Amino acid sequence: MEEQYSMSDFMDEIDKSMRRVYKDDVLNGTILSANEEEILVNINHTSDGIITREEMAEDYDYQVGDNISVLVLNPHDEEGNVVLSHKSAEEIVGWDDLEEAYNKKKKIIAKVTEAIKGGVSASYRNVRCFIPGSLLSYRYVEDMSMYVGKDLEVAVEDFDRENKRVVLSRKAVETVERQGKKDQMMDQLQEGEMRQGVVTKLMKFGAFVDLGGVEGLIYLDDLAWHRVNDPSEVVSEGDQVTVYVANIDKKSGKIGLVLKKVEEDPWKGAAEFYKVDDLVEGIVVRLMDFGAFVEVEAGIEGLVHLSEISSERIRKPSDKLKVGDQIQAMILSIDEKNKRMSLSIKDAEGQVPDDVELTQEDQGTTLGDLFGDKFKDFFKQ
């Protein structure tokens, strides 16, 4: 005899399949409909749940079919509805996630909401967190407001549920990422090759360039062939540059770069153009205790030793010279390979170009009267 299955039995089965809900339960549900005023959620109960506008999570994009966490505020209101809160559930689940991330050193995604004193405020599942300025990036951040509205992958640096305090770090994530890229880049990088990079920081001694995961340094003298007093004269932060990889120290991780073009080296062929005993004109660019450096042309400097500055006895170069002085000097020696030139100001005194002959009539005139512009033009050649 076939067993009878009544409507009552059918309803009992349905009732058993439905979960019972109680106040303060945190449940998972599926969005059935959504508008600005309310969200209808299937919570596998005899009645669907309703999230009012006041209980929606801020800046959350509600889409039909999405699964969300909800907190039961009232399991049965006057109209028989289950009243839910999404923002309260998000906060409860958020605290659990953050605690797990802190204990297991897992990364999370947090959204920066505003720039505040000392850092930025961020939100993770309706939990307010803090990212100090020093932990916002591996490099110094001057304008922290540029991060507002961005989703950042971060690590939980500090967690205190009792006092509702969470500190996040983007720097910790970036440091790990950069180390991986750096190891890979250091294996690929070769001395003598050309690389594209971005200027990231200017210092008095040079400019740092990001080559794509690893930074190299262009020293002041390697920015240009002419004398550079400050890197800002040549590059700015954010500039894209093509650099020459001069040296790599894999042990220390240091990379030396050159911006000036090797093929434009003014010292190439200098020994053919400049000869010992030639008279040259130059500008004093630097004074040291032992002598003065004179720029003969852009990229070529010569040293006038203290003993070669004047026939008179002087104690220091500044007794006779100052930076910016235009002088004439005689070449004592030139070393093209090591880019060195020795000059003498005192030996140039009274000297005139070889192609000029003094006549009896010119004996009593000055060099300036005699040669005028021709004398100046000669030294500019």
C-alpha positions, 0 to 999 in steps of 0.5 A: 500500500502506497504511503500517503504524503499530505500537504501537512507533511509537505509544509513540515518538510519545508519548515524543517529546511528553513533556518530559525533566526534569532536576534543578533544572529549573523547570517549569510544572505543573497540579495533579491532586489536593491534600491536606494531605500531598502534591500531585500535579502533571501536568508533561507527563512520563511520570510525574506529579510529587509535592510533599510537605508539606515542599515546599509553599509556606506559606499557599498555597491549592492547588486542583485545576486551578491552574497552578503553578511547580515545581522538580525535586528528583529526576527519578526516585526509588526509586518512579519518581516525579518529586519536586518543590518548589513553595516553592523554585520560587516563590522562584526565579520570585519573584526574577525577577519582583521584578527585572523589577518593579524595572527596569521600575517595575511594581507587584506584590501582596505579603502582609504577614506580620508587624510587625517593628522599623521596619516590616513583613515581606512575602512575594512568591512565597516571597521575604521582603521589607521595607516600612519604616514610612515607606513603608507609607502616605502618612500616618503609621502608628501601629499597623503590626500592622493591616496583617498578613495584608493583600495590598498593591499595592506598588512595588519601591523597592530590589532586591539579589539578591546580598544577598537584600534587597528593599524595597517601598513602598506609599506610592509606589502610594498617592501616584500613586493620590491624585494622580490622584484629587486632580486629578479632585476639584479639577476637580469641587470648587466653592466654596460647596458642602457635602461629606462627608468623614472627619477624618484628622489633628488639629493644634494649628491645625485638622483635616484632612479627606479629601474622597475623594482630596483633603484640606482643612483646617478651621482652629481658628476654623472648627470652631465658632462658640464659641472652640475651644482644641484641635480635639479639643474638636469632632472626633476622627480617623475622624469623618465630617463634613459641611463647607462648601468655603470656598475653593480654591487650585488652584495650590497644591492647598490647600482651606479648609473650614468645619465650623460651620454658616453659618446658625447665625452668631451675628453675623447680626442682632447689630447689631440686638440690640447697640447702641452704649453698651449695657452687656454682660457677658462673659468674658476669653478672650484677652490680647494686648499691645494689649488683651483679647478678651472673649466676649460670647456664644458666637461673638461677641467684642469687643476692649477696647483697652489704653486702654479697660481702666482709668482708671488708666494700665497697661502691659499688659492683665494688670496688670488682667485675667486669662483667665477674668475676668467683666467688664462693658463698654460697647459703643463700636462694632459692625461686623456685616459684619466681625464686630467689636465694640469695648468699654470697661471703664472707661466701664462703671464706675459705669454702671447700666441705663437702666430703673433709677432711683436714689432719695434713699434708695438714694444711699448703697448699693452697686450690688450692694446696690441691684440684687442678682440683678436687675443680674446678670440684666440682663447675662445677657439 
